[in-house]
Amino acid sequence: MPIFFRMFDGSHIALFDLGDGQSAAPSANTPAWVVYFTLTCGTMAISFWLPTIIHGAGIHSVFDTGLLSAIPYGIGAIGIVAISRHSDKRRERFCHYAVCAIGGGFALCLVGLYGSGLYSALLCLSIAVVLTFAALPIFWSMPKDHLSGSGAAGGIALISSLGQLGSFFSPALIGWIKTTTGRLDAGLYVLAALLIAGGVAVLVYSGRRIGSAARGIA
C-alpha cells in the first residue's frame, strides 16, 4: 500500500510501497527515496567514521590520520570516474548501481573484519569508497526514468530531502552501537546490510522492469 504525495501535474510520488504483487514498471510511484536513504547511510558511514577507523589501526597522530584519510578518496576519485564512464558507455544504470551498492556493502563488512591493520584497512576503505560513492552519480541519473513534467523538480527534492535522513541516522546508529557494545564493526555490519538491501531492491526492480517490457512487446 503506497503512501504518496500528489503533484500539481497529477503525478504521484510514493513515500513507501510494500507492493501489491503486480509487475513493476517505470512509474512515478517508485519509492526512490528509500534506495537513496540506504545509499546515504553507506556513504555517511564511510565519511564520518573513516578517520576513526584509521586511528584504530594504530595511527595516533592527527596529522598522519588526516593524510592517510585522503588515500581512499584519491583512489575513489579515479574509480568513480571510471565506473561512471562505463555506465554512460553502456547506457545502463540499474545493474551498475546494484553492483556498486552491493559491492560497497560487502567492502564495509571487510572493513569491519580487517580494519585493525593499517594496510588492510586502507585497502578495504578504498574499495568501499570507490563503489559506494560511484553509486551516487549513477543513482541521480535514474529518477528521469520515473519522473517527468512539472512534477520532476518536486520529486527530486522529495527524494533528496527524505533520503538525506540517512545523514543523521547513519552516524548516530553507529555511535550508539559503538557506545553500547564497544565495537565499531557491529555498526558497520548493520549499515552494510542496508546498503546491500538497497542494491538488491534496485536489481530486483530492474529485472521486473525488463520482464514487464518484454511482456508488453509480446
N, C-alpha and C positions, 0 to 999 in steps of 0.2 A: 504494500500500500504506500503510494508516494505522498509526501508532504511537500507542497510546491508553492511557489510564487507565480502569479500571473503577470506577464509583462504587458506593456502598453500595446504591443503589436499582436497580442493574442497568444503568443508562445508562452511556454511554462518552463520554469527552472525548478528541478526537484531538489529538495534537501536530502532526501534519502528514499530509496526504493528497495523493499525487500523482495520484489519480484512477484509476478503472477503466473509464472510458468509459460509465458508466451515468448516467442522468439524475439531476440533483441534486434534492433535496427537503429540506424543513426537517428537520434531524437534529441530534442532539447531537454527531455526529461532525464537524461543520463546524469547520475549524481557525480559529476567530475570532481566536485569539491572534496568528496570522501577520499578519492585517489590522491588528490593534491595534499590533503591532510596527512596521509601516510608518508608521502614524499617529504613534506616539510619536517615531519618527525625525524626522518632519517638524516636529512641534511643538517638539522639543528643539533642532533646527537653528535655529529662529527664536529661542527663548527664550535660548539660550546665546550665540549669535553676533550678535544684533541690535545690542547696543551697539558691538561691533567694527565692524560694517558702517557704522553712523553715524559712528564715529570715522574710518573710512577715507574717508568722504565729505567730510572736511575739518573736522570738529568736534574740537578738541583739548582743550577744557575738559571735565573730568569732570562738573561740574555741568550744563553745557549738554547733554552727551551723555545724562545721566540724564533731563533734562526732555524732550528730543526722543524718547527711547526710549518715553516714556509715550504719545505721539501714536498710534502704530499700535494699542496696546492699548485706548485710549479709543475709537477708531473700531471696533475689533474687538468691544468690549462691545456696541455698538449692533447691529452686523451679526450677532453670534451670536444675540442675542435675536430679531431679525427672521427669520433663517433657521430657527431652532428653532420659532418660532410658525407659520411657513409649513409646516414638516414636520408639526406637530401638526394643523394645519387640514386638510391633505391626507391625513393618516393614512398617510403613506408615508415609509419610512426608506431603503431601499436606493438609490434613484436620488438622493435628497438627499445621502446620504453620498458616493456616487460622484462627483457633480458637485463637491462641496466638496473631496474629496481630489484629484481630477484637476486642478481649477482651482487649488488650493493648490500643487500640484506645478509647474504652469506659472508661477504667480506667483513661486515660488522661483527658477525659471530667469530670470525677468525681473529679479529682484534681482541675480542674478549678472551679467546683461548690462548693467544700467543703474544698479547700485549705487554708481557712482563719483560721481554727482551727488546732492546732498543732497535736493532736492525729488523727484527721480525715485526715489531710494532709499526715502524716506518713503511715497510713493505705492504702490510695489510691495510694501513691507513691510506696509502697511496692508491691502492686498488679500490678501496671504498670511496674515496674522493672522486676518482675518475668515473666510476659507474653511477654513483648516486647523483653527483652534480651534472653529469651528462644527461640524466633523465629530465632535468628541469627544462632546457630549451625544447626537448622533444615533446614534453607534456604540453607546453604552451602553443605548440603547433597543431594540437589535436582539437581544441574547442571549436575551431572553424567548421569541423565536421558535424557539430551538434548545435551550434548557434548561428543565427543569421538575422539579417534585418536589424531593426532598431533595438531588438532585444539582446543583440550580441554584447554591446557595451555593458549593460546591466548584468548579463550572465557572467561575463569575465570578472566583473567587480565582485559579484557574489562568490564565485569560485575562489578568488584571491582572498577575500575577507574571511570566509569560513575556513578555508584551508590553512590560513596563517594562524589559526588557533593552535596548530601543532607547534608553532614557535614558542608558545607558553607551555604547552603540555609536555613536550619532549624533555627540555632541561629540568623541569620541575619533577617529572616522574623519575628520571634517572637520579636526581639528587635525593629524592625521598627513598628510593630503593637502596642507594648507597648508604644513606644515614641509618636505615633500618637494618640492613644486612651486613654493612661494612664492605660490600663488594660492588665495584663499578660494572663488572662484566655482566651481572644479572640484569641490570637496566638495559645494557646494550642488546642483550638477547631479546628482551621484550620489544624494543623498537625495531630490531632486525625482523622480528616476526611480523610487525605491522607493515614494514616496507615490502617484505615478500608477499604478504597478503594483497597489498595494492597492486603489485606486479602481476600476480596470478589473476586478480579480478580483471585487469585490462586484457590479459591473454585470453581468458575465457570469453570476455565480451567480443574480442576480435574474431574468435572462432565462430561464435554465434552470428556475428555480423556477416561474415563471409558465407556461412551456411544459409542465412536468410536471403542474401543477394543471389546465391546460386538457385535457390528455390523460386525466386522471383523471375529469373531468366528462363527456368524450365517451365 
